[in-house]
Amino acid sequence: MGKGRRWLWHAPWIAALCLALALIGPGLVGTAAAGEKLVVWWNKGYYPEEDAAMQKIVKDFEAKQKVEVDLSFTAQEDLLKKITAALIARRVPDVAFCFFNDWQVVPKYGWDDQLADVSDLIKELRPRYNEKMLEVAYVTNNKTKKRAYYGIPIEAQTMHIHYWRDMLREVGMQDDPAKIPMKWDEYWGYWKKAQDALRKKDPAKYGKLYGIGMTMSTRASDTLYNFDMALLSFNGELLDKNGKVIADQPKNREAIIKTLKWFGELFTSGYVPPDATNWSDGDNNAGFHSKSIVMTPNPSQSIPAAQFFNKDDPQKTNYFDNMATIEWPDGPDGKKARYLSAVKTVIIPKESKKQKLAKDFVRFVLEPARFLEYVKAANGRWYPAFTDVAKDPFWRAGHKGPKGQKDPHVPVATMIYQDRDNKAFEHWKHPANSQVYDENIWGKAMARVAIDKWTPEKAADEAIARMKAIFAGYK
């Protein structure tokens, strides 16, 4: 990459650098130089139980290693800025885990030779890994011109559909997941029917209810999942196995056009909230919990987990009785849904002075029994990247309700990971793909059709051209 291109690459992060230098703090460099602490930055969990589990792991590690760990939790958006600024400023922690590492950090900074090669640790852990989840960290280093492991995959999220069973029951519709039609048009039509029936039944209560909580904004990462899942349903691909852009091939261009047309018609039909084109990642969750939408696609189990931890519902009635998790529908061609997983990774910056200790810490976190307790603390929101951890009965059975109810959420997610065609997102294939996702090119294309009233063909061609231009910038 030329100097001019490199400046353009980093320019969007200058504001983040200025902001996050304050977050990094002056103590980080001094601590590293003194050799007294292992500095660990960790993504703040969505639930206190998740953070408490990590704090316990850190205390146990300190006791075993007779070393102090400086552990800090930061929300994912701020942590991404903090990590990015630290790498640019070369004032790094020893270990960093952010939910956005897989698509925003590992491909970019592995390419820039700023992450430690952890291939030795991956080799040690490899017998335990779900092989499909390993490739996300196997990225190209532009200095060595070779691929290596620049991150440690630990857990994953994939697409789920959540819906309110009690709302369907209220209007006499089938609420059992096994009775929901799975054919493409019938599936999406079912939620439209629910909206119509509920609004008709009680206009005062449900006048602003929507059947489908589909995130379609240019700023939410959920949009990426929704677009890519739909594109797979229409049998489209953006990259080949070597990371070359094939979005412009006739078959794939046609699939992109069909996908954009489908999203545009879904939005303009009146069954998606009008502000869905402005949603952040948490807005579909909020809409679901407030029962202003009947169903929503969501790329993790955060929605049912929030209900599981809901202190206002001690009997967990919402979790076990009033809502359910269901699969993405069969494609328009009738084939079972294919799934994409985002595999969350830990990084060790190359400029860390404590790489051996950092790897010891990661090993400690990932010991099977210990890591199982960590991921279970999030109620299965994340699925483990390790087959031994995934063999625990929790993943197939989930929780048992206070009245003996079966868990309607965790086992569905497990089935998707273990029994369905599931592959990792393709950020790892080429660092340019991180920028494609960073710019939310496909979210912008969806907006072109839904808001600007462009034809799907015009929006598809603009997006494809932008994607090819970004890839052309890497030499």
C-alpha positions in Angstrom: 0.0 0.0 0.0 1.4 3.4 -1.0 2.0 6.2 1.5 -0.9 8.2 0.2 -3.2 5.2 0.4 -2.0 4.4 3.9 -2.8 8.0 5.0 -6.3 7.6 3.6 -6.7 4.3 5.4 -5.9 5.9 8.8 -7.6 9.3 8.2 -11.0 8.2 9.5 -9.4 7.1 12.7 -7.7 10.4 13.6 -10.7 11.6 15.6 -10.7 8.3 17.4 -7.0 8.6 18.1 -7.4 11.9 19.7 -10.4 10.7 21.8 -8.9 7.4 22.8 -5.4 8.6 23.8 -7.2 10.1 26.8 -8.8 6.7 27.4 -5.5 4.9 27.1 -4.1 7.1 29.8 -0.5 8.0 30.6 -0.2 5.1 33.1 -0.1 2.5 30.3 3.3 3.2 29.0 4.8 3.6 32.5 3.3 0.3 33.7 4.6 -1.6 30.7 8.1 -0.2 31.2 8.2 -1.0 34.8 7.3 -4.6 34.1 4.9 -4.8 37.0 1.5 -5.6 35.5 -0.2 -7.5 32.7 -2.5 -4.9 31.0 -5.7 -6.5 29.8 -8.5 -4.6 28.0 -11.7 -6.6 27.8 -15.0 -6.0 26.2 -17.6 -5.0 28.8 -20.3 -7.8 28.9 -23.9 -7.1 28.4 -24.7 -8.6 31.8 -23.0 -8.1 35.2 -22.6 -11.9 35.5 -20.4 -12.0 32.4 -17.9 -9.4 33.8 -18.0 -11.0 37.2 -16.9 -14.3 35.6 -13.9 -12.6 34.0 -13.0 -10.8 37.2 -12.9 -14.2 38.9 -10.6 -15.7 36.2 -8.2 -12.7 36.6 -8.1 -13.1 40.4 -7.3 -16.8 40.0 -4.6 -16.1 37.4 -3.0 -13.5 39.7 -2.9 -16.0 42.5 -1.4 -18.8 40.4 1.1 -16.6 38.5 1.9 -14.2 41.4 1.5 -11.3 39.0 -0.8 -8.3 39.0 -3.3 -7.9 36.1 -4.6 -4.5 35.3 -8.1 -5.5 33.9 -10.4 -2.9 32.5 -13.8 -3.2 30.8 -14.9 -0.9 28.0 -18.1 -0.9 25.9 -17.4 -2.4 22.4 -17.7 0.8 20.4 -15.4 2.8 22.7 -13.0 -0.2 23.1 -12.6 -0.4 19.3 -11.6 3.2 19.2 -9.3 2.7 22.2 -7.6 -0.3 20.6 -7.2 1.4 17.2 -5.7 4.5 18.8 -3.3 2.4 20.9 -2.1 0.5 17.8 -1.6 3.7 15.8 0.1 5.5 18.7 2.1 2.3 19.7 1.0 2.5 23.3 -0.5 -0.9 23.6 -2.0 -3.2 26.2 -0.7 -6.7 26.5 -4.0 -8.4 25.7 -7.2 -7.0 24.1 -10.5 -8.6 23.5 -13.2 -6.6 21.6 -16.3 -7.9 20.0 -15.2 -6.0 16.8 -11.7 -7.4 16.7 -12.5 -10.1 14.1 -13.6 -7.7 11.4 -12.1 -4.3 12.4 -8.7 -5.1 14.0 -7.3 -8.5 13.0 -7.4 -8.1 9.2 -6.2 -4.4 9.2 -3.5 -4.6 11.8 -2.3 -8.1 10.9 -1.8 -6.7 7.5 0.1 -3.8 9.0 2.4 -6.1 11.1 1.2 -4.7 14.4 -0.2 -7.8 15.9 1.8 -10.7 17.5 1.9 -13.9 15.5 0.2 -16.4 17.8 0.5 -19.4 15.5 2.3 -21.3 18.2 -0.6 -20.9 20.6 -3.1 -21.8 17.9 -1.1 -25.0 17.1 -1.3 -25.9 20.8 -5.0 -25.3 21.0 -5.9 -26.7 17.6 -7.1 -30.1 18.7 -9.8 -28.4 20.7 -11.0 -26.0 18.0 -14.0 -26.0 15.8 -12.0 -25.7 12.6 -14.6 -23.5 10.9 -13.9 -20.8 13.5 -10.2 -20.8 13.1 -9.8 -19.2 9.7 -11.0 -15.7 11.0 -7.6 -15.1 12.6 -5.6 -16.5 9.7 -4.8 -13.3 7.8 -2.1 -11.8 5.5 0.8 -9.8 6.8 1.9 -7.3 4.2 5.4 -7.2 5.5 6.0 -11.0 5.4 3.7 -11.5 2.4 2.4 -14.6 4.3 -0.6 -15.6 6.3 -0.4 -16.5 9.9 -2.6 -16.4 13.0 -2.8 -12.9 14.4 -5.7 -13.5 16.8 -7.1 -16.2 19.1 -10.7 -17.1 18.3 -12.7 -17.8 21.4 -16.5 -17.5 20.8 -19.0 -16.8 18.1 -22.3 -15.3 17.3 -24.7 -16.1 14.4 -28.1 -15.2 13.2 -31.3 -16.0 15.2 -34.9 -14.9 14.9 -36.8 -14.1 18.1 -40.5 -13.5 18.3 -43.3 -13.0 20.9 -45.3 -16.2 21.3 -47.9 -14.5 23.5 -48.6 -11.9 20.8 -49.3 -14.6 18.3 -51.6 -16.4 20.7 -53.5 -13.2 21.4 -54.8 -13.2 17.8 -55.2 -17.0 17.5 -52.0 -17.6 15.4 -49.8 -20.6 15.8 -47.0 -19.7 18.2 -45.1 -23.1 18.3 -41.8 -22.7 16.4 -42.5 -26.1 14.8 -45.7 -24.7 13.3 -44.3 -21.5 11.8 -44.1 -21.8 8.0 -40.4 -21.9 6.9 -40.9 -21.3 3.1 -39.4 -17.9 2.3 -42.5 -15.9 1.2 -44.8 -17.6 3.8 -42.3 -17.0 6.6 -42.0 -13.3 6.1 -45.7 -13.1 5.3 -46.5 -14.7 8.7 -45.1 -11.7 10.6 -47.0 -9.3 8.3 -50.2 -11.2 9.1 -49.4 -10.9 12.8 -49.1 -7.1 12.5 -52.3 -6.8 10.6 -54.2 -9.0 13.1 -52.9 -7.3 16.2 -53.5 -3.8 14.8 -57.1 -4.8 13.9 -57.7 -6.4 17.2 -56.7 -3.4 19.3 -55.8 -0.2 17.3 -55.2 1.8 20.4 -52.7 -0.6 21.8 -51.1 -1.9 18.6 -51.5 1.0 16.2 -47.7 1.5 16.1 -46.8 -2.1 16.3 -44.7 -3.6 13.4 -44.4 -7.2 12.4 -40.7 -7.3 11.4 -37.9 -5.6 13.3 -35.4 -5.6 10.4 -32.3 -3.4 11.0 -31.6 -1.6 7.8 -29.4 1.4 8.8 -26.0 2.5 7.5 -24.5 2.6 11.0 -25.4 -0.7 12.6 -23.4 -3.9 12.2 -26.6 -5.8 12.5 -27.3 -4.6 8.9 -24.3 -6.5 7.7 -25.7 -9.7 9.1 -29.1 -9.1 7.7 -27.8 -8.3 4.2 -25.3 -11.2 4.1 -27.8 -13.7 5.4 -30.3 -12.6 2.7 -27.7 -12.6 0.0 -26.8 -16.2 0.9 -30.5 -17.0 0.7 -30.5 -15.7 -2.9 -27.3 -17.7 -3.5 -25.0 -14.7 -3.9 -21.3 -14.5 -3.1 -19.0 -11.5 -2.9 -15.5 -13.1 -2.7 -14.0 -16.3 -4.0 -11.9 -18.6 -1.8 -8.8 -16.5 -2.5 -10.4 -13.2 -1.5 -10.9 -11.9 -5.0 -14.1 -9.8 -5.6 -16.6 -11.8 -7.6 -19.6 -9.6 -6.8 -19.7 -8.3 -10.3 -20.1 -11.8 -11.9 -23.5 -12.1 -13.5 -24.9 -14.7 -11.1 -23.7 -12.7 -8.0 -24.8 -9.3 -9.4 -28.3 -10.8 -10.0 -28.4 -12.1 -6.4 -27.3 -8.8 -5.0 -30.1 -7.1 -7.1 -32.7 -9.5 -5.8 -31.5 -9.0 -2.2 -31.7 -5.2 -2.5 -35.1 -5.4 -4.2 -36.4 -7.7 -1.3 -35.1 -5.3 1.4 -36.6 -2.3 -0.4 -40.0 -3.9 -0.8 -39.9 -5.1 2.8 -39.3 -1.6 4.1 -41.8 0.2 1.8 -44.5 -2.4 2.6 -45.1 -0.8 6.0 -44.2 -3.9 8.0 -40.8 -2.6 9.2 -40.6 0.4 11.6 -39.9 3.5 9.5 -36.9 4.4 11.8 -35.2 1.0 11.2 -33.0 2.8 8.6 -31.6 4.9 11.5 -31.2 2.1 14.1 -28.1 1.4 16.0 -27.3 -2.2 17.0 -29.3 -2.0 20.2 -32.5 -0.5 18.7 -34.0 -3.8 17.5 -33.4 -5.2 21.0 -35.1 -2.3 22.6 -38.0 -2.5 20.2 -38.4 -6.2 20.9 -38.3 -5.8 24.7 -40.8 -3.0 24.6 -43.0 -5.3 22.4 -43.3 -2.7 19.6 -42.2 -5.4 17.2 -43.4 -9.0 16.9 -40.2 -10.5 15.7 -36.6 -9.5 14.9 -33.5 -11.0 13.4 -30.5 -10.7 15.8 -27.0 -11.9 15.5 -26.6 -13.3 19.0 -28.6 -14.6 21.9 -28.6 -11.2 23.6 -32.3 -10.7 23.5 -33.4 -13.9 25.3 -30.4 -13.6 27.6 -31.7 -10.1 28.7 -35.0 -11.7 29.5 -33.4 -14.5 31.4 -31.6 -11.9 33.6 -34.7 -9.7 33.9 -35.1 -9.1 37.6 -38.7 -7.8 37.1 -39.6 -11.3 35.9 -38.4 -13.7 38.6 -40.3 -16.7 37.2 -38.7 -16.0 33.8 -42.1 -16.2 32.1 -41.0 -14.2 29.1 -37.9 -16.3 28.6 -39.6 -19.7 28.9 -43.2 -19.1 27.9 -43.8 -15.8 26.1 -41.0 -15.8 23.4 -39.2 -18.2 21.2 -36.1 -18.4 19.0 -36.5 -19.8 15.5 -34.3 -20.3 12.5 -33.8 -18.1 9.5 -36.2 -19.3 6.7 -35.4 -21.6 3.8 -34.2 -19.7 0.8 -36.4 -18.7 -2.1 -35.1 -21.8 -3.8 -36.4 -24.0 -1.0 -33.0 -24.9 0.4 -32.2 -24.8 4.1 -30.7 -21.6 5.3 -27.0 -21.2 5.3 -25.5 -19.3 8.2 -22.7 -16.9 8.9 -20.9 -16.6 12.2 -18.8 -13.7 13.5 -16.0 -15.3 15.5 -14.8 -13.1 18.4 -11.0 -13.0 18.8 -8.4 -12.0 21.4 -5.3 -10.1 20.1 -1.8 -9.6 21.5 -0.2 -6.5 20.1 3.2 -7.0 18.6 4.7 -4.2 20.7 3.6 -5.8 24.0 6.7 -6.5 26.1 4.9 -9.4 27.9 3.9 -11.6 25.1 4.8 -14.9 26.9 2.8 -13.8 30.0 0.0 -12.6 27.7 -0.2 -16.1 26.0 -0.2 -17.7 29.5 -3.1 -15.6 30.4 -5.1 -16.5 27.3 -4.3 -20.2 27.9 -5.6 -19.8 31.5 -8.8 -18.2 30.3 -9.4 -20.9 27.7 -8.9 -23.9 30.0 -12.1 -25.9 29.3 -13.9 -25.8 32.7 -13.0 -22.2 33.3 -14.0 -21.0 29.9 -17.3 -22.9 30.0 -18.2 -21.0 33.2 -17.4 -17.7 31.4 -19.5 -18.3 28.4 -22.4 -19.8 30.5 -22.3 -16.6 32.5 -23.6 -14.8 29.5 -26.4 -17.4 29.2 -25.2 -18.8 25.9 -25.1 -15.4 24.2 -21.8 -16.6 22.7 -21.1 -20.0 21.4 -17.6 -21.5 22.3 -15.1 -21.9 19.6 -13.9 -25.1 21.3 -15.5 -28.5 20.7 -14.7 -29.8 24.2 -16.6 -26.8 25.8 -19.4 -27.2 23.3 -19.9 -30.8 24.4 -21.2 -29.7 27.7 -25.0 -30.6 28.1 -25.9 -26.9 28.6 -25.6 -26.2 24.8 -28.1 -28.9 23.8 -30.4 -28.5 26.8 -30.0 -24.9 28.0 -31.8 -24.0 31.2 -34.8 -25.8 32.8 -37.7 -23.5 33.7 -39.2 -23.2 37.1 -42.2 -25.2 36.0 -40.0 -27.7 34.2 -40.2 -25.9 30.8 -37.6 -26.7 28.2 -35.3 -23.9 27.1 -36.6 -22.4 23.8 -33.5 -20.5 22.9 -30.0 -21.9 23.7 -30.7 -25.3 22.0 -31.9 -23.6 18.8 -28.7 -21.6 18.6 -26.6 -24.8 19.3 -28.4 -26.6 16.5 -27.6 -23.8 14.1 -23.9 -24.1 14.9 -23.7 -27.9 15.1 -26.2 -29.1 12.5 -26.5 -26.5 9.9 -24.2 -25.2 7.1 -22.4 -22.4 9.0 -19.3 -20.5 7.9 -17.3 -17.6 9.3 -17.7 -14.1 7.9 -15.1 -13.4 5.2 -13.3 -10.4 6.7 -10.2 -12.7 7.0 -9.9 -13.3 3.3 -8.6 -9.8 2.5 -8.0 -6.7 4.7 -9.9 -4.6 2.2 -13.1 -6.5 3.2 -12.8 -4.9 6.6 -13.1 -1.5 5.0 -16.1 -2.7 3.0 -17.8 -3.6 6.2 -16.5 -0.5 8.0 -18.1 1.7 5.3 -21.3 -0.4 5.5 -21.4 -0.4 1.8 -24.4 -2.8 1.6 -26.3 -0.8 4.3 -25.9 2.2 2.1 -27.1 0.2 -0.9 -30.2 -0.8 1.0 -30.8 2.9 1.9 -30.4 3.8 -1.8 -33.3 1.6 -2.6 -35.5 2.1 0.5 -35.1 5.8 1.0 -33.6 7.3 -2.2 -35.8 5.2 -4.4 -33.0 4.0 -6.6 -33.5 0.9 -8.7 -31.9 -2.2 -7.1 -29.7 -2.4 -10.2 -28.3 1.1 -9.8 -27.7 0.6 -6.1 -26.0 -2.8 -6.7 -23.7 -1.4 -9.3 -22.7 1.6 -7.1 -21.9 -0.8 -4.2 -20.0 -3.2 -6.4 -17.9 -0.4 -7.9 -17.1 0.9 -4.5 -16.1 -2.5 -3.3 -13.8 -3.1 -6.3 -12.2 0.4 -5.7 -11.4 -0.5 -2.1 -9.8 -3.8 -3.1 -7.8 -2.1 -5.8 -6.2 0.1 -3.2 -4.2 -2.9 -1.8 -1.1 -4.0 -3.7 
